[in-house]
Amino acid sequence: MEPIAIKLLGFAAATCTTLAYAPQFVKVWRTRSTEDISLGMFLVMVLGILLWLVYGLLSGDGPLIVANAITIVLAGGILWMKLKYG
């Protein structure tokens, strides 16, 4: 597979996994309800995203950096609202 195709595949996957958090973020933002969201799951998920971001930065992997920088904002925002609204 060509290197550019591999990068495009990475960006496509990154786009899907990043955008997956957007509907939940919007829903929590609008309703201020986080009752059905697992605090433990989001704590571990945000830690994992942060670690992937650091890995991407250290390895210089563009798709990982972009995806995880955006995802940390979305998932971190959901986590923050979970802590705030319970």
C-alpha positions in Angstrom: 0.0 0.0 0.0 1.3 3.5 -0.8 2.4 5.7 2.1 -0.1 8.4 1.2 -2.9 5.8 1.1 -1.9 4.6 4.6 -2.0 8.2 5.9 -5.4 8.8 4.3 -6.6 5.5 5.9 -5.3 6.8 9.2 -7.1 10.1 8.9 -10.3 8.4 7.8 -10.2 6.2 10.9 -9.3 9.1 13.1 -12.2 11.1 11.7 -14.7 8.4 12.5 -13.5 7.7 16.1 -13.2 11.4 16.9 -16.6 12.3 15.5 -18.2 9.5 17.5 -17.9 11.6 20.6 -19.6 14.7 19.2 -23.2 13.5 19.5 -22.7 12.5 23.2 -21.0 15.8 23.9 -23.8 17.8 22.3 -26.5 15.8 24.2 -24.8 16.2 27.6 -24.2 19.9 26.9 -27.9 20.5 26.0 -29.5 18.3 28.7 -26.9 18.7 31.5 -27.6 15.1 32.2 -24.8 12.5 32.6 -26.7 10.0 34.7 -26.2 7.1 32.3 -22.6 7.8 31.6 -20.0 5.6 33.5 -17.5 7.8 35.3 -15.0 4.9 35.5 -15.2 4.3 31.8 -14.7 8.0 30.9 -11.8 8.3 33.4 -10.0 5.4 31.8 -11.0 6.5 28.2 -9.6 10.1 28.7 -6.4 8.7 30.2 -6.1 6.4 27.2 -6.7 9.2 24.7 -4.1 11.4 26.5 -1.6 8.6 26.3 -2.3 8.1 22.6 -1.9 11.9 22.1 1.5 11.8 23.8 2.5 8.7 21.8 1.5 10.5 18.6 3.5 13.6 19.5 6.5 11.5 20.3 6.3 9.5 17.1 5.3 12.4 14.9 2.2 10.5 13.7 -0.2 13.2 12.2 -3.4 11.2 12.3 -2.9 10.2 15.9 -2.0 13.7 16.9 -5.0 15.4 15.2 -7.5 12.8 16.2 -6.5 12.5 19.8 -6.1 16.3 20.3 -9.7 16.8 19.1 -11.0 13.7 21.0 -9.4 14.8 24.3 -11.4 18.0 24.0 -14.7 16.1 23.3 -14.2 13.2 25.8 -12.6 15.5 28.3 -15.6 17.8 28.0 -18.0 14.9 28.6 -15.9 13.8 31.7 -15.8 17.4 33.0 -19.6 17.6 32.6 -20.0 14.2 34.3 -18.0 15.5 37.3 -19.9 18.8 37.4 -23.5 17.5 36.8 -23.1 14.1 38.4 
